[in-house]
Amino acid sequence: MNAVSDRSKDIGPFIPAADDDMIICRCEEITKGEIRKAVHDGMWTLTELRRYLRAGMGLCQGQTCLKMVKEIMARELGVSPNELESATSRAPMRPTEMKIMGKEEGR
Amino acid sequence: MNNKADVVIVGGGIIGCATAYYLTKRGKSVIVLEVSDNIGNGGSSRNGGGVRQSGRDPRELPLAMYGIKNLWPTLSEELESDCEYHKEGNLRLGKTEKHMQILQGLTDRAVACGLDVKMIKAKEVKEINPYLSDEVIGASWCPTDGHANPMKTTLAFYRKARMQGAHFITGEKVKTLKKVKGRLKKVVTSANVYEADYVLVAAGYDSRDILATVGIDIPMHKELMECLVTEAEPHMFNQMLGTAEADFYGHQSNHGSFVFGGSSGLELDNSDAGTTNAPGSSSITASCICRGIMKYFPDLQDAKIVRTWAGYIDICKDGVPVLGFVDEVPGLVVACAFTGHGFGIAPAVGEQLAMLIIDGKTTVDISKLRYDRFKAKI
């Protein structure tokens, strides 16, 4: 994105919806309603939302729910999903045991 | 929008967000300018979550003790957002006689400052944390230390400050500070000019370039520090942990995951994979932290790492932050060079800086952290 973003811009009130209980992030069991509420709490980027709610921070690291989270956030903010930058993917590629990650030649 | 406010804060990290919260709580108008797209994108969301007094320099210890006594216990309630604060002690572990000497030195200095910290033997360490390796022969123990969730705490301050009317702008890069008739008045960004009676610069290492535009230079450098997090594990312990040799530090979060931080020891001279505001993990550090952890917690060898990340620490030449007014530039308040100790003292720093700006004085003595302490060697 990297555009100047005024966090006081009015995005309207949070309006409860019938499907707010739907689980979107399966690893961390975060619902659609929680994601929508977080946007109204000021979490306007995927990175902030991850840090605030843990959505996409579980075992799959968002590989399953990222697109859905992005779409829900974009709708709440009134922007296109393409305008929201994806959150950063980080090592390791798959969850890795400490004994394997810590193993190097001769140690 | 209105580009004028009582206070413009440069830096949307936990220091900027906390100060914005305490200022707006007392009725001041505040604009916060954050260079990245995300609030709390520097050390605020990349640290290990320690809320400690032990191991602190006597000059900053009063702030740490004040925050833990007066602000942290009720912070989640005040911000209406769970900061996951635990005040259940800090163990700094030792395995050799040399380790114990290091710990004794740290303990003696903290006791001299009036902190409740003591040396304990292996048996007592095991009673506090039964999961530790039998190789641990002792530890320093500070029962009033603890940890919290740095990401949630930073965003909780942001959320509440925003609700109180603080105006946050992200993606806004500050180019220069400008004086008008001898007093700092304007903050110029790529696209806008902001005006305020006071300007707080709390932008981590980036504060350096910004302060240079009004002739101020704080002696500091930046250093990479890395963290990792495991999948959720059954609950084991609530203490904050560290070691005499700083092999690693960390805690188990409410979520069940373990968050551990550490370094490879080569950071200062190795090439840095990161870019501005996006520090990169090195390929050797997470493995190194894992080896450090397994030496103390053999049971964690099967815990899966799900994520690693890195952050920059703004390390001050003399190891403590630079806080407060700067005589050379009336209207300027600085809060940077936190040297990796920023998170735990952030609520106290925010509250005291709001006091400094509104009342002209603080209730906690921060005079030893002033900018004018730096002198040439002769």
HADDOCK unambig.tbl for C-alpha pairs under 7 A between the chains (distance, minus, plus):
assign (segid A and resid 2 and name CA) (segid B and resid 37 and name CA) 6.03 0.50 0.50
assign (segid A and resid 2 and name CA) (segid B and resid 171 and name CA) 5.59 0.50 0.50
assign (segid A and resid 3 and name CA) (segid B and resid 171 and name CA) 5.66 0.50 0.50
assign (segid A and resid 4 and name CA) (segid B and resid 169 and name CA) 6.75 0.50 0.50
assign (segid A and resid 4 and name CA) (segid B and resid 170 and name CA) 5.76 0.50 0.50
assign (segid A and resid 4 and name CA) (segid B and resid 171 and name CA) 4.55 0.50 0.50
assign (segid A and resid 4 and name CA) (segid B and resid 172 and name CA) 5.58 0.50 0.50
assign (segid A and resid 5 and name CA) (segid B and resid 169 and name CA) 5.49 0.50 0.50
assign (segid A and resid 5 and name CA) (segid B and resid 170 and name CA) 5.12 0.50 0.50
assign (segid A and resid 5 and name CA) (segid B and resid 171 and name CA) 6.27 0.50 0.50
assign (segid A and resid 6 and name CA) (segid B and resid 168 and name CA) 6.29 0.50 0.50
assign (segid A and resid 6 and name CA) (segid B and resid 169 and name CA) 4.65 0.50 0.50
assign (segid A and resid 6 and name CA) (segid B and resid 170 and name CA) 6.70 0.50 0.50
assign (segid A and resid 7 and name CA) (segid B and resid 167 and name CA) 6.84 0.50 0.50
assign (segid A and resid 7 and name CA) (segid B and resid 168 and name CA) 5.30 0.50 0.50
assign (segid A and resid 7 and name CA) (segid B and resid 169 and name CA) 5.83 0.50 0.50
assign (segid A and resid 8 and name CA) (segid B and resid 167 and name CA) 6.08 0.50 0.50
assign (segid A and resid 8 and name CA) (segid B and resid 168 and name CA) 6.82 0.50 0.50
assign (segid A and resid 41 and name CA) (segid B and resid 159 and name CA) 5.88 0.50 0.50
assign (segid A and resid 42 and name CA) (segid B and resid 159 and name CA) 6.12 0.50 0.50
assign (segid A and resid 45 and name CA) (segid B and resid 38 and name CA) 6.66 0.50 0.50
assign (segid A and resid 47 and name CA) (segid B and resid 38 and name CA) 6.89 0.50 0.50
assign (segid A and resid 48 and name CA) (segid B and resid 38 and name CA) 6.28 0.50 0.50
assign (segid A and resid 48 and name CA) (segid B and resid 39 and name CA) 6.99 0.50 0.50
assign (segid A and resid 51 and name CA) (segid B and resid 151 and name CA) 5.56 0.50 0.50
assign (segid A and resid 51 and name CA) (segid B and resid 152 and name CA) 6.70 0.50 0.50
assign (segid A and resid 52 and name CA) (segid B and resid 151 and name CA) 6.62 0.50 0.50
assign (segid A and resid 52 and name CA) (segid B and resid 152 and name CA) 5.46 0.50 0.50
assign (segid A and resid 52 and name CA) (segid B and resid 155 and name CA) 6.80 0.50 0.50
assign (segid A and resid 58 and name CA) (segid B and resid 231 and name CA) 7.00 0.50 0.50
assign (segid A and resid 59 and name CA) (segid B and resid 231 and name CA) 6.44 0.50 0.50
assign (segid A and resid 59 and name CA) (segid B and resid 306 and name CA) 6.19 0.50 0.50
assign (segid A and resid 90 and name CA) (segid B and resid 307 and name CA) 6.07 0.50 0.50
assign (segid A and resid 90 and name CA) (segid B and resid 308 and name CA) 6.29 0.50 0.50
assign (segid A and resid 91 and name CA) (segid B and resid 307 and name CA) 5.84 0.50 0.50
assign (segid A and resid 91 and name CA) (segid B and resid 308 and name CA) 5.84 0.50 0.50
assign (segid A and resid 92 and name CA) (segid B and resid 306 and name CA) 6.47 0.50 0.50
assign (segid A and resid 92 and name CA) (segid B and resid 307 and name CA) 6.10 0.50 0.50
assign (segid A and resid 94 and name CA) (segid B and resid 306 and name CA) 6.93 0.50 0.50
assign (segid A and resid 95 and name CA) (segid B and resid 304 and name CA) 5.41 0.50 0.50
assign (segid A and resid 95 and name CA) (segid B and resid 305 and name CA) 5.36 0.50 0.50
assign (segid A and resid 95 and name CA) (segid B and resid 306 and name CA) 4.60 0.50 0.50
assign (segid A and resid 96 and name CA) (segid B and resid 304 and name CA) 4.78 0.50 0.50
assign (segid A and resid 96 and name CA) (segid B and resid 305 and name CA) 5.16 0.50 0.50
assign (segid A and resid 96 and name CA) (segid B and resid 306 and name CA) 6.80 0.50 0.50
assign (segid A and resid 97 and name CA) (segid B and resid 301 and name CA) 6.60 0.50 0.50
assign (segid A and resid 97 and name CA) (segid B and resid 302 and name CA) 5.09 0.50 0.50
assign (segid A and resid 97 and name CA) (segid B and resid 303 and name CA) 5.34 0.50 0.50
assign (segid A and resid 97 and name CA) (segid B and resid 304 and name CA) 4.06 0.50 0.50
assign (segid A and resid 97 and name CA) (segid B and resid 305 and name CA) 6.04 0.50 0.50
assign (segid A and resid 98 and name CA) (segid B and resid 290 and name CA) 5.65 0.50 0.50
assign (segid A and resid 98 and name CA) (segid B and resid 301 and name CA) 5.01 0.50 0.50
assign (segid A and resid 98 and name CA) (segid B and resid 302 and name CA) 5.96 0.50 0.50
assign (segid A and resid 98 and name CA) (segid B and resid 303 and name CA) 5.91 0.50 0.50
assign (segid A and resid 98 and name CA) (segid B and resid 304 and name CA) 5.98 0.50 0.50
assign (segid A and resid 98 and name CA) (segid B and resid 305 and name CA) 6.46 0.50 0.50
assign (segid A and resid 99 and name CA) (segid B and resid 301 and name CA) 4.89 0.50 0.50
assign (segid A and resid 99 and name CA) (segid B and resid 302 and name CA) 6.40 0.50 0.50
assign (segid A and resid 101 and name CA) (segid B and resid 287 and name CA) 5.30 0.50 0.50
assign (segid A and resid 101 and name CA) (segid B and resid 290 and name CA) 6.92 0.50 0.50
assign (segid A and resid 102 and name CA) (segid B and resid 287 and name CA) 4.21 0.50 0.50
assign (segid A and resid 102 and name CA) (segid B and resid 288 and name CA) 6.32 0.50 0.50
assign (segid A and resid 102 and name CA) (segid B and resid 290 and name CA) 5.06 0.50 0.50
assign (segid A and resid 102 and name CA) (segid B and resid 291 and name CA) 5.20 0.50 0.50
